[in-house]
Amino acid sequence: MESFDNLVEGINELKNQGYVEDFNLKQNCLECRNGEYKVFHNEFEIDKFFRFEGDSSPDDSSILYAISSDKYNLKGVLVNSYGIYSEDITDEMLDKLK
């Protein structure tokens, strides 16, 4: 199993593995390329994920997701804090990212 010392190292390695898109979490989908692609919960898979703990504060904790979508032939990353469950997102998106 892969592991990384920090978030930046993880992002860089995943980009080297072809996860080049930067996904943004929206209420009911993931977006990339400035909204050109909207990828819904049934259109992507989480291939890997990595948790990072903040050294100085629990608020600095985050999760790095490696995501692929066969439908759109996309691979990319999504970075989110552990507080994702308090975000205003649909139940389908919440279930997918747990």
C-alpha positions as CSV (number, residue, x, y, z in Angstrom):
1,M,0.0,0.0,0.0
2,E,1.3,3.4,-0.9
3,S,1.8,6.0,1.7
4,F,3.0,9.6,1.6
5,D,4.6,11.9,4.2
6,N,2.5,14.9,3.2
7,L,-0.4,16.0,1.0
8,V,1.8,17.7,-1.6
9,E,3.9,14.5,-2.0
10,G,0.7,12.5,-2.5
11,I,-0.7,14.9,-5.1
12,N,2.5,14.9,-7.0
13,E,2.8,11.1,-7.1
14,L,-0.8,10.7,-8.1
15,K,-0.3,13.2,-10.9
16,N,2.7,11.1,-12.1
17,Q,0.3,8.1,-12.1
18,G,-2.1,9.9,-14.5
19,Y,-4.5,11.6,-12.0
20,V,-4.1,15.0,-13.7
21,E,-7.5,16.5,-13.2
22,D,-8.3,18.7,-10.2
23,F,-11.8,17.8,-9.1
24,N,-13.9,20.2,-7.0
25,L,-16.7,19.0,-4.8
26,K,-20.1,20.4,-5.6
27,Q,-23.5,19.7,-4.0
28,N,-24.4,16.8,-6.3
29,C,-21.3,16.1,-8.4
30,L,-17.6,16.6,-8.9
31,E,-16.5,19.3,-11.4
32,C,-13.3,19.8,-13.3
33,R,-11.9,22.0,-16.1
34,N,-13.8,25.0,-14.8
35,G,-17.2,23.2,-14.9
36,E,-16.7,21.7,-18.4
37,Y,-17.3,18.3,-16.8
38,K,-19.8,17.5,-14.1
39,V,-19.3,13.9,-12.9
40,F,-22.1,12.5,-10.8
41,H,-21.9,9.8,-8.1
42,N,-22.6,6.9,-10.4
43,E,-20.1,8.2,-13.0
44,F,-16.9,7.9,-11.0
45,E,-14.9,5.5,-8.8
46,I,-12.6,6.2,-5.9
47,D,-9.5,4.2,-6.8
48,K,-7.5,5.1,-3.7
49,F,-7.6,7.5,-0.8
50,F,-5.1,8.8,1.7
51,R,-5.6,10.5,5.1
52,F,-3.3,13.2,6.3
53,E,-3.2,14.4,9.9
54,G,-2.2,18.0,10.6
55,D,1.0,18.3,12.7
56,S,-0.2,21.3,14.7
57,S,-4.0,21.2,14.6
58,P,-6.7,18.6,13.9
59,D,-8.3,21.2,11.7
60,D,-5.5,20.7,9.2
61,S,-6.5,17.0,8.6
62,S,-7.5,16.1,5.0
63,I,-8.2,13.3,2.7
64,L,-6.7,12.9,-0.8
65,Y,-8.9,10.9,-3.2
66,A,-7.6,9.4,-6.5
67,I,-10.7,9.4,-8.7
68,S,-11.4,8.0,-12.2
69,S,-14.4,8.2,-14.5
70,D,-14.6,5.7,-17.3
71,K,-17.6,7.6,-18.8
72,Y,-15.5,10.7,-19.4
73,N,-12.1,9.1,-19.6
74,L,-10.9,11.3,-16.7
75,K,-8.5,10.6,-13.8
76,G,-7.9,13.2,-11.1
77,V,-7.6,14.2,-7.5
78,L,-10.0,15.6,-4.9
79,V,-8.7,17.1,-1.7
80,N,-11.1,17.6,1.2
81,S,-11.0,18.1,4.9
82,Y,-12.3,15.5,7.3
83,G,-15.3,17.9,7.7
84,I,-16.7,16.7,4.4
85,Y,-19.6,15.3,6.2
86,S,-20.8,18.7,7.3
87,E,-20.7,20.0,3.7
88,D,-24.0,20.6,1.9
89,I,-23.9,17.6,-0.5
90,T,-26.4,15.0,-1.6
91,D,-26.7,11.7,0.2
92,E,-25.4,9.9,-2.9
93,M,-22.2,12.0,-2.9
94,L,-21.8,11.6,0.9
95,D,-22.2,7.8,0.6
96,K,-19.7,7.7,-2.2
97,L,-17.0,9.7,-0.4
98,K,-17.3,7.9,3.0
